[in-house]
Amino acid sequence: MHCAFAMLLTMAGASQAVQTVESLPDVPAVRLTQPVVVDGVLDEEVWEKAPPVTAFVQREPNEGAAATEKTEVRIAYDDEALYIGARMLDSKPAGIVARLGRRDASLTADELTFYVDPYHDGRGGYYFAVNAAGTMRDGVLYNDDWNDDSWDGIWEGRARVDATGWTVELRIPYSQLRFRREESYRWGVNFRRYICSKKEEDYLVFTPKKASGFVSRFPHLSGLVGITPPRRIALTPYTIGKAEFTGHDAGDPFNDGSRLRPALGADFKVGLGSTPTSGRWRWTPRWSTSATWRPSSPRSARSSSRAPTTSASARAAPPTGGASTGATRSSSTAGASGARRRARCPTTTSPTRRRGRASSPPAS
């Protein structure tokens, strides 16, 4: 009885050891010699020469089993950004679910997620996800097991569906990541593929359902040398418009019941350090003016009694610009495969802002 119990413990320990950092090979990154156009098509030379990562295993539905479809992921970099090129082969490409939605929407669709721990503390990091239609999601990882999608980075992602499956390209500027200045870098990375038609979750490294710890299990990214953490400066101008419609006395030449108040402002943010907790200084100037809008034609009827006051306000902010990289936020409508496809599983959409376990993220 005791021998059998000891054997079970030994087997359980061996199965857990398969998913430790020490037992996994490093994920290689290669330096670019030519620029990459982020369009979802893997036609650049680097995607042919860079060594692929293919050892994906299931977390759902059969934990620990080999992935049923082949996935090839490659990583490249230059002085300004990290690049991901991935091919998701599919034996039934007609079953690929490509749903277009707003950014950070949790859609039931085929999706690839890239996780990175650039500070290499095994506790936190970032994730960047693109589904087969080009819809983008991102967020931060913290406390090893948890994620929060309230963070919105400035990065690019495109996807394409073809006759053999679908492909995706990502460009993540270093200005969106926090890391120390070193001669050579060793980050933690991980990948997740979701196959909607099979409800299958494949990871490079997964957290067992009866275990904890996600970021601390990431394999190492190697080959990253000669890059520098950039200064993080962002200026976000915005406009505000406020319209008021109030009751008024008939024939009042100074108040016709409508008033428009436009305003201008800007948010200026500066990163003060390389650590994940470094602060930001925010300056928000605001200029405003007041104007009265009067219709050109006389009103057909005026009431002498006052009505309840109603107001409406709107704020429009253009995408944040990072002065250090000049990158722009890409639209989630990108990708020639943006057309809706008939899905084999129901659509589910979660609230835009969520917090949850990183080791078991919301269904794609």
Sequence and secondary structure as in RCSB ss.txt:
>XXXX:A:sequence
MHCAFAMLLTMAGASQAVQTVESLPDVPAVRLTQPVVVDGVLDEEVWEKAPPVTAFVQREPNEGAAATEKTEVRI
AYDDEALYIGARMLDSKPAGIVARLGRRDASLTADELTFYVDPYHDGRGGYYFAVNAAGTMRDGVLYNDDWNDDS
WDGIWEGRARVDATGWTVELRIPYSQLRFRREESYRWGVNFRRYICSKKEEDYLVFTPKKASGFVSRFPHLSGLV
GITPPRRIALTPYTIGKAEFTGHDAGDPFNDGSRLRPALGADFKVGLGSTPTSGRWRWTPRWSTSATWRPSSPRS
ARSSSRAPTTSASARAAPPTGGASTGATRSSSTAGASGARRRARCPTTTSPTRRRGRASSPPAS
>XXXX:A:secstr
 HHHHHHHHHHHHHHHHTTSSTTS  EEEEE SS    SS   STHHHHS  B   EEEESSTTSB SS EEEEE
EE SSEEEEEEEEE S GGG       TT   SS EEEEEEETT SSS EEEEEEETT  EEEEEEETTTEEETT
     EEEEEEETTEEEEEEEEEGGGS     SEEEEEEEEEEEEGGGTEEEESS   TT   SGGG  EEEEEE
S      EEEEEEEEEEEEE    TT TT  SEEEEEEEEEEEEEB  SSTT  B  B  EEE  B    SS  S
   SS    EEEEEEE    EETTT      TT STT S    SS      SS EEETTS    
